[in-house]
Amino acid sequence: MTVVSNTSEALNSPYTSALEHMLAETRAHALDSSVKEIDRLAIAHDASHYLLVPAGIVRPDSAEAVADIFRAASAFNLPLTFRSGGTSLSGQASGDGLMVDTRRNFKKIEVLDGGKRVRVQPGATVMAVNNMLAPYGYKLGPDPASWSACTIGGVVANNSSGMSSGTEFNTYNTLESMVFVLPSGTVIDTSAPDADARLRALEPEIHEGLLRLRKRVVENPESVARIRQQYSMKNTMGYGVNSLLDYSTPVDILQHLLIGSEGTLGFVASATYRTLPILKFVSTGLLVFDNLLDATRSVPELVANHLATVELLDATSIRVAQRTGQAAEALAAIDVREHAALLVEFQGNSEQELTDLAYPPHPCLMPSRWCRQSP
């Protein structure tokens, strides 16, 4: 991948000719597509600092259309990148080959079982999904900070979590099934009873390879211990190899390898999540410490006291908050040196449960300052 800063240089994609031939000679020509300069420039940026102008854009409207694009791109040796919300800070939604825009036509949201589950396409934002679920009293487990703009495609591709989801309620642990498309064009619905048999029949090398990988890991105690240790904490680096231990069926392993794979293993056309009940009573507060070490040392005990959210603010973050003029009085008065703070939140099903959580008989710690906001 070549990163350039000159727009005119970036417009000269090395893949323009291959794309023109692909669109002219395959079924992909029937798709909504564009090679106009203005359209290419409009989608060249995500939230990162990279500028990679694609050779062209296609906007499929189904898993089958994506399968056609995969086959055509492979035939013409054309790299492709999937893009939906474009909120990535690391450039995953940029590329100088074929840009597959899934935001426009993959927005369907289907609430299931009275809100206990939800089936979502990759172009729907987290906010839109939660707005659909709210009347039923449920929400998604992942709660990334960019929830108003980020989409389910990126949430699955990055195994997103958030302030209150941690490792327990991220995509890996709350996703029930998905429809995915492999680079070969194979489409698999993992909710189907014959999903694993279909994967074995259509992709025998992948099916057999996953079984070999699992056997190799499971039979190596050192590998097992290392993987368990690495995934006992938040870890989104690389592929989710913990799936080789957590699941025994190749289709289940592959489904969970796709989570967090950043679009490198295939395309997720829809994802079905198990949702979480909304706890309607919330109390937030800010714990301010003299230094970062004291703040971080308190976290295990805070978690043990059932805090739903613990977010760290270092000294620079506190100074920024002070400059807004909206900081709590106790925070605004601090002469910030090495200070740190923890934004904490209790959640409960009733006022009494909230009170019991927020004011235990024996306080778990005595911070230097406690700035409490009303529930």
N, C-alpha and C positions, 0 to 999 in steps of 0.2 A: 504494500500500500504506500503510495506517495502522497505526502501532505504538501500542498502548495498554498502560497498566499496570494498569488496573482490570479485574478478572476479570468482574464482572457486566456491565460495558460491552462487553467483548470477546465475551460470549456472544450479544449481539444482532447476529448476522451480517446484512449487507444481502442475502445470497444465500439465506437460508432458504427463502423462497417459491419461488424458481426451482428450488431443489433438490427441494423437495416435488413440484412439478409434473413435474420430470424423472423422478423415481423412480416416479411414478404412471403416466406416460404412455408410457414407453419400455421397451425390453428391459432397461435397467439395473436395473429393479425386481427382477429375478430374482437379482441379485448379493447377496453378503453385504454388508450396509450397515447404518449406524446414524446416527441423529440424536440419540441420547441425550446429555444434558448431560455425564454422567460420561465417556463415551467420547470426546467432543469435547475435553474438558479434558485427558484423559490423553494425547492426541496433539498438544496445542497447542504443546508445547515441543520444540525440538531442543536441541543443545548450545550454542546461542547464547543471547543475553539477550533475544530477542524473545518476545512473547506474542501469537500470532495464533490465535484459536480458529476452527477450520473450521466451516462450516455443517453439514457431515456427512462421513461416511467411507464409502468403498466399498473392497472388497477383491476385486479381480478374480482369476481363477485361470488366465487364458490371454491370449495376445496378441489373440485375437479378442474377448475380453471387454473388453480395454482399448480396442480399436477401437470397440466399441459405446459405451463411456463417452465417448470423444472426440466421436463424432458427436452424442450426446445433449447433452453439455455445450455444444457449439457451437450446437445448435438452441435452447437455452435461455439462451444468452449467460452461461454459468456458468464462471468461472475455475477451473482445477484445478491442484493441485500434487502431484507424485509424492514419496512418502516411503518409505524403506526403513530403513536403520540409524538415521537421525536424529542422526549424530555431527557434523553441520556446525556450525562456529563462526560462520557468517555468515548463517544464517537461510534457506538455500535450501530446507530441508525444512519450512518453515512457510507457512501461507496461510489466509486467511479465507473461501475459497470451498469447493470440493470437495476433500477430501484423499483421494488414491488411495494406499492402503497396499499396497505390494507385498512387504512383509516376510514375511507369513504364508504365501502360496501360491506364491511363486517361489523355492524353495530348492534346486532340483535341481542336482546336480553330476555331470557325466559325464566320466570320465577316458578320453582317447583316445590311441591310438598308444603304449601303454605309458607314459603320463605326459608324452609330449612335447607334447601339446596337452590342453586341457581346455575343455569347454563348460559354462557356468555361467549360472544365472538370477540376476536382480538381488537377490534376497533372501538369498543365501548370503553369509556373512561371509568375509573373506580368510582368517581362521584356519581355518574349516571347509574351504575349498578346499585350503589348504596341507596340512592334516592328511590329506586324501584323496590328495594327490600325494606326500606324504613316503615312503610305502612303495616308490614307483617311483623315488625319488631326484630328484624335481623339485619346483619351486615356482613361484609367480607372480612376474613381474618387479616389479610395483608392491608396495611394502612400507610402506604408511603406518603411522604410529605407533599409530593406533587400530585396528590390524589385527584385534584380538580382537572388536571391536564393529562396525566399519564394514563395509558390504556392497558387493558388486560393482556394484550400481546406482549408488552414489555414487562408486565408484572410476572407473567409466566417465564418469559425468556431470561429474566434476571433473578428469579426466585425471590421477589420482593417481600419485604416484611414491613417494618415501620416501628414507631415508638412503643406501641403496646402489643405488637404481635410476637416479637422475639423469634425464637426458633420453634415455638409450639404452634403458632398460628400462621406461619408463612405458607406460601403456595405449595411447597413440597408436602406439608402435613395436612393441608385442608383440601387439596384437589382430589376429586373422586374419580374422574375420567376425562378423556379428551378425544378429539378427532384430530389426528395428525397426518401430515403428508410428508413422505420421505423424498429425498432427492431423485429417486428413481421414478417417482410419480405414484407410488403405492399409497393408498389412503386406508387408514385403519381407525375404526371407532373402538376404543378400548372398553366401552361399556357393553359391547356385544358379547354374548356368551361364547362365540367362536373366535374372539379376537386373537388369541394366541395361536390357534390353528391357522387362521388366515395369515398371520405374520410368518409362520413356519412355511406355509405353502408358497407365498409370494416372495418372501425374502429369506430363503433357507440359510444363506451364509450369515446374515445378521442374527437370526435365531440361534444357530449353532454357536456363533462367536460369543454371544452373550452368555450362553451356558458355560462355555469354556472359561470365560473371564470370571464368572461367579465361582466356579470350581477352584480356579487358581487362587482367588482371594480367600474363600472360605477355608481352604486347606492350609493356609499360611497363618498361624496364630499371631505372628508379628504384624502382618498386614491388617488382620482383624482388629487388633488392639490399637493400631495407629489410626485406622479409619474411625473407630468408635470415639477415640480421644478427639480427633479433629472435628467431628460433627456433634460433639457434646456442647459445642459453643456455636455462635453464629459463624457460618463459613460459606461464602458464595464464590470462592475462588475455584476456577476450573470446573470440571464436570462433577455431578453429584454421585461420586462412586460409592457413597453409602447405600445407594439403591441396590448394589450388588449383595449387600448383607441384609437389607430390609425386605427384599422380595426375591422369590424363587422362580417366578414365571417370566420368561423373556419379554413378553409384551408389557408386564408391569415394570420390569427393570428399565426398558426403553422409555416408557412413559415418564418415569422419574428422572432418567438421564436428560430427557428433553427439557425438563424444568431447570432453568439456570444455564442452559447451553447457549444462550444469546443467538439463537437462530442458526447455529452451525450444524445441527443435526437434522433439521427439518422445520416444517411450518405447523404451528398449532392453529387449526381452523376454528376450534371451539373448545372451551374448558368448562367442566361442571364442578362447582365448588360445594363443599359442605360449609354452611354459613355459621355465624355465631350470634347468639341472642344479644340484643342491645341492652346494656345495663343503664337504666335511665337516670340513676343518681350518681353524680360525679362531684368530687372535691379535689381541687388542685392546690398546690403550694410550692414554695421555693425554699430549699435548704441551702444556706450559704456557709461555706467553709473557708478557713484561712488559707488553705492551699489545695492543690489538685490531689495530692496523695491522701489527705484526710477525706476528701470527697469520695474517691474511688474505693477507699477501705470500707466505707459505710454501705456500699451497694449490696453485698451479699445479705446483710442483715435487713436492709430495706426490702429486698425481694422476698425474704423469708416472712416478712410481715404483710405480704399479699398486696404490695403496690402494683397497680396495673401498668404504670409508666414511670420510668426513671430516665431522664434525659440530661446529659452533662453539658454544662456551659463553662468554658475556661475563662481566664481573665479577659481576653480580648472580646469574647462574646458578651461578657457583662458590661464592658465599656461601651460596646455598640448599643446594648439595651438602654444604658443610661442616656446616651445621646438622643434617643428617640423622644425623650420627655414623657414616656408612658410607663416607665419602670415603677414597681412598688416602692413606697417611701423608704422602707428599710434597705432596699437594694440601691436606690438612687443616692443614699447617704454614704455609701461605702467609698472610702479612699482606696481604690482598687490597686493592689500590688500583685500578690501571687494568688489572689482569691479564686475560688471555683464555686459553682453552684449546681444543684441538682433540681431540675423541674420534675416534680412527682405528682402522681394522680392516683386517687382511690376511686374505684367504681363499685357500685352495689345495686341490689334490686329494690332497696328501700332506704329510707332515711336512717332507720335504726341500724341496718347493716353497715351503712356508710359511717355512722358515728362509731360503731364498734371497731371498724377498721382504722379510722383516722385517729381515734383516741383510745388506744389499748390501755389496760390497767397499769402496765409497766412500760414506759416509753423505751423504744429500742435504742435510742441514741439522743444525745443532747447537742445539737449543732450550735454553732456560734450565733446564728440568727435563724429565725423561722418566720418566713413571710407567708401568711396564709390568705388565700382568696376564698370568697364565699362559694358554696356549692352552686 
